[in-house]
Amino acid sequence: MQQSKLFTKTKKKAPKDAESISHKYLAKGDFIEQSISGVYSYLPLGWKVFRNIETIIREEMKNLGAQEIYLPAMQNKKLWLETKRWNTIDPPLFKFKDRHDREIALGPTHEEGITDIVRHRIDSYKDLPFSLFQIQDKFRNEMRATGGLLRTREFSMKDLYSFHKDEKSIEKFYKKVKEAYFRIYEKCGVKAICVDAESGSIGGDFSDEFMVQAPSGEDKILLCKECGYGANIEKTGEIEKCPKCKGEIEEEKAIEVGHIFKLGTKYSKIMGATFKDKKGEEHPILMGCYGIGLSRLMATIVEVRHDKNGIIWPLEIAPFSIHLIELGNSVKVKKEAEKLYNKLREEGYSVLYDDRDKSAGEKFADSDLIGIPFRLVVSKKSLDKNSIGFKKRDKKEEKFIKKEEIENILKIN
């Protein structure tokens, strides 16, 4: 992509109401733009990052054997009345009436909807287990939306639901989901910790949260440095000793990037989602629910991967893998830069080519802000050395490399 044609205008200053690092850098880099409080548009750079995160998550869900579905955002009031959550879920539902004066809710979650679909299709233990997932927009009527993408009123969520005949089955799948989640976070360049959690308004028998330690985190977690036990402070309260090994407990700030639940029969029993066993006896289906907020994960990555100049995207989710910059107005420089740009694209690399008529300082500042992993610079100085300037975004030093070495260096790194 030629940067002169990219629909992006970086800013020198962050929005006045931007408090978190991620909000500041994503806004300055023109990845996102606020529409109303807690609602954001994704611009080309932001959408590229989002789709890369989405690809990683979708791949892991399919590796679990989950089938993808897509449920409506507008939800049936009758289903929410069945579970008695129409007036009790927190935050409260966004509700509106259509032209026929029927009340409808915008879905903050989909337990009711998925259970309704399943109860009309499952009869026997032979149909179990199975799992379904979607990546879909959610709407939560937050009292105060803060931190840019960290807490919003409209956001994208991956929710996975699993259905089982017994505890052994759900325990096995729950463990596999945990492993998949750790792989997702690793690919996204963040280190997550799994901690005991409160199930909140979703409910169920048991739940775990995945937390990323960060100074900007709204959650407080308790960690044992001896055995690795962790819990949200809401789950265990103020404790000084680890409940497992009696080791010292430390309190840390963290951002929640995922929440998984053993729902048990909470929804299936209320809504009549049952199966018949070998003897023909009827039982409620055991359910699991597993969520990741893509928007919040994207913001969290920025919260822990940045420096004073901008974002440091991991290669797997960066909007481009290479930022190619030409410096000066020399015809020779432009010719060599274009030649390299075309060659890299032919080799399958994702390249942002800064062909703009801007100063070196402006180009480098934008490059650091946008945070693309590899930077290549074509200039008179580099061509005089029969070389190309090379720098990794997470390193300070820049070096000259021979043109024929470029591919080898990119592969090594």
N, C-alpha and C positions, 0 to 999 in steps of 0.2 A: 504494500500500500504506500503510495506517495503521500507524504505528510501534508503537502500543499493541498491535497484533495480530501484529507481526512476531516470529517465534520466534528472538529474539536477546537475549542479556544481555551487554552489554559489561562489561569488567573494568577495575579501576583498576590492577592489577598484572599483569605478564606472568608466565608460568610460570617457576619457579626455574631450570629447565634451558635456558631460551631464551637462545641466544647471539646469533643473527643478528637484525637489525632486522626482517626479514620475519616471522620466527617470533614475535617479540614483538608486533608490530602485528596480524598475522592472528589471533593467539590473543586479544589484548585486545579486538579488534573483534568477536570471536565469529564469524569466518569459518570457522575450523577448530577441531577438537579432537582431541588425540592419543588413540589407542586403546591401542596398545602402541608400543614403540620403532620409529620409522620408518614407522608406519601411522597415517593420519589420516582423520577423518570431515569431510566438507564440510557445513557448516550453510547455511541459506538464502542469506545474503549471499555466502558463499564459492562456493556452487554457481552463483549467478547470474554471478559473475565468470568462473568456469571455463567455463560454457556460452557466454559471449560470446567468450572466446578460441577455444573450439572452433569457433564459427561462422565466425570470421575465417579460421582454418586450413582448414576444410572448403571454404569458398568458393574459396580459392586453389588447393587441390588439384583441385577440379572444373574450374577455369579452365585447368589444365594438361591436362585431358582424362582425368584419372585416375578410375577407377571404384571406388566404395567397397565394401568387403567387411568381414567380421568373423570372425576366426579364434579358435579356442578357447584359453583360458588353460592348460588341461590338455593337455600335449603327449606325443606318442608316443615312447617311449624308442628304438624302432627307427630313427627318423629321425635322432636325435642320435648314435646309434652309427654310422650311415652316414657322417656328417661327422666322426666321432671327437671330438665336442665334449662327449659325455656326462660325462666326467670331467675335461675340461681347461678349459672356459670359466671366466672369472674376471669377477666373483664366481661361486662355484660355484652350481649349480642348487639350488633348493628341490625336494627329492624326497620322495615318500611312496608308500605301497603301498595299493592298494584291497583290498577284502575277498577278492579272488581271488589276493592276494599278487603282483599285477602292479605293477611300478614305473612311476610317472608323475612328470612334472616340471611345475612351474608355469613358464610361459614368460617368460623375461627379454627375449626377442627372437623373431622369427618367420622367419628365413631358411630353416630346414628345412621348416617347414610350408608356406610359400608356394611353395617350389621343388617340393615334392611335388605340390601342386595343379596347378601349371603344367605339369610334365612329363607329366601325364596328358591334357593338352588341346591342346598345341601340336605341330604336325607340320611346317608349312611356313614358309618365309620370308615368305609372304603374311600370316601371322598376326601378324607383328611390324612395328613396335614397339607396345607397349601398357604401361599402368601401372595398378597397383592400390594402394589405400591403406586403412588402417583407423585408428580411434581406439579404443584398447583398453588395459585394465589390464595392467601388467607387474609381475613379481616378481623382485627381485634381492637375493640373500643377502649384503648388505653387512656388512662386519665391524663398522662403526660408522656408524649413521645419525645425521646431524647437521644442524643448521641448519633445522629445521622441514621445509618442503617442498623445500629445496634438495638434500637427499640422503635418500631414503626407500627402504623395502624394497618397498612397493607404490605404484605411481604410474601415471598415465595417459600414454600415448605415442601420438603420431601417427607411424605408420611407412608410408612409401610405397616401393613396389618397382617398378622399371621393367625391361623386357625388350627386347633389341635383337639385330639380326643382325650389326652391325658397329660399329667404334669411332666412326665419323662420327655414327651415330645416337645413341649413348649420350652423346657429347660435346655434341651439340645439346640433348638433354633435360637433361643435368646443368647446363648454363648457364641454362636456363629455370627449373629448380628454385632455383638460387641467387638469381635475380631475384625469384622468388615469396617466398623466405624473407626477403629484405630488406623486401619489402612487408608481410609479416606482422609483423615486428618494429617497423616504423614505425607500423603501425596500433595496435600494443600499447604504443606510447609509449616504446620503448627503442631505443638506437642500437647496432647490432651490427656487429662486425668479423669478416670472414672470414679465417681463418688456416690455414696448413698444419698437418696433424695426423697423429698416429699412428693407424693403423687398429685397434690393439688386438685383442681376441679376436674381433671381427667379421671382420677380415681384408680381403683384396681388394688391388687394385692401387694405390689412391690415395684419400685422404680429406681433407675440409675440415671445420673446426669453426667455428661461429658463436659469438663471444664478446661479452659485455657487460662493459665495465670497471667494477669495483666493489671497494671496499676489503675486502669480505667474501669475495671470490672465492677458491676453492681452487686454481684453475689459475693458472699464470704464463705470460704470453705475451710474446714479443719483438716490438717494433714499430719499424719504420723511419719516422722522421718525414719523410724525403726522398721516398721513392717509395710509401709506404703498405704495403710488404710486412709480413706478420705470420706468426708461427708459434708453436705451442705449444712451450714450452721442452723438452718430452719429445721433440719431433721434431728439433730442431736443437742442443739443448744450450746451454752457455754460449758465446755468440759476441758479439763486440764490433762487428763490421762487417756490414752488410747483404749477403747473398750475391748480391743482384741489382744494387745500385747502389753498394755500398761505403760507404753512409751510416752515420751513428751509430745504434746500436740502443739502445732503452730497454726495460726490463723493467717490466711492469704486472701487477697482479692482475686476474683476470677470472672470470666465471661462464660456463660452457658452456651455451648455450641451443639448440643444434642441432648435428647431426653428419651429414654426407652422405658416401657411399662409392661409388667405382667398384669394384664387387665383381669385375668381369670374369667369369671362368668358374670362380671358386673353388667355388661350390656346384653350379652346373649340370654341371660336369665330373664331380664326385664322385657326384652323384645321377642322372646320366643325363638331364638336361633338355636336349634337343637339337631342332634343326630341320633340314629339308632345303633346300638352296639350289636355284637354277634348274636345276642339273645333276643334282639328286637326291642330292648328296653331303651327309652328315650333319655338323653342327657343334654344339658346345655353345652355348647361349644366353648372351649377355652380359647381366649384371645390374647394376643400380644400387640402392642402399638409402639412404633419406633420412629421418632421424628428428628429431622435436621432442618434448621432454618438456613436456607442458602444465602439470603441477604445478610443475616447476622454473621455467618461464617466468613463471607467476603470482607466485612468490616473488621472482624477479629483478626484476620490475616494481616491487615494493614496495621492494626493496633500493636502487633508483636513483630512485624517485619517492616521497619522503616528506619530512617536516620533523619538528621536535621534538614536534609535536602528533599526528601520525598519517600516514595514507596519502594520496597524491594520485593517484587513479586517472585515467587518460586517459578521455575521454568514450566511446570505442568499447567499452571493456570494463568500465566502472563498473557496479556492481549496480543503480544508478538514475542517471538523468541530473540530476535535480533533488532537492534536499532542502528541502522546505517546512516551515518551523518557525513555529508559533504561540506567542506569548509572552503570559502573563497569563491571568486567568480571566474576562476580559470576554466577554459574550455577543456583542457586536459584532465583537470580534476573531475569535472562533470562527466566526461566521457568514461573515465575509469570507474566512477561511482555507479553510473548506470550499468556498466558492464558487470560489475560485481553484484549489483542488485538483481539483475536478470539471472546470473549464474546461481546465486543462492536460492532464488525462487524455483529454478529448474531442479535444484537438488532437494526441494521439498521443505525448505525452511520458511517460517513465517517471518516476514521482514517489514518493518516500518522504515521507509527511506525518507530522511529529512532533506528534501530538495528545496526548502523554502529560502527565500531571500532574507535571511536573518543573520545577526552577528553570532560569532562562536559562543559568546557568553549566554545568549538567549537559547541557543540550541542545546548547549550542555545543561542549562538549568531545567529546561523542559524534559530532557532525557532523564535526569535524576528524579524529577517529580513523577513522571509517568512510571518509572521503575522497571523497564524492560531488562531482562537478565544480562544480555550481552550487548556491548556497544562496539561498533566498528567505525573508524573515522578515516575518511579519504581526504587528504590535504596535500598541499604542495610539499610540506615538510615530510610527510610519510612517503610520497612518491619519489622524492629525492633519495630516499633510503631504499627504494624499491620494496616498500613495506606498507602495511596498513596499521593504523592505531587500534589497539585492542584493550578493552577494559570490562571486567565483570562488575555488575551493579553493586554487589556486596563487598567489593574490594576497593581500596584507595588507589593502588598503583595502576598506572596505564603503561603499556609497553608496545613496542613495535614488533610486528610479526611479518614474515614473508608471506606474500599472497598465496603461495602454494601450501602454506602451513595452516591456513584458516580452517579448512574442514576438519583436520586432525584435532585442532585445539577445541573447536566447538563440540566434537564428539567426546573428547576427554572430559570436558567440563559438563 
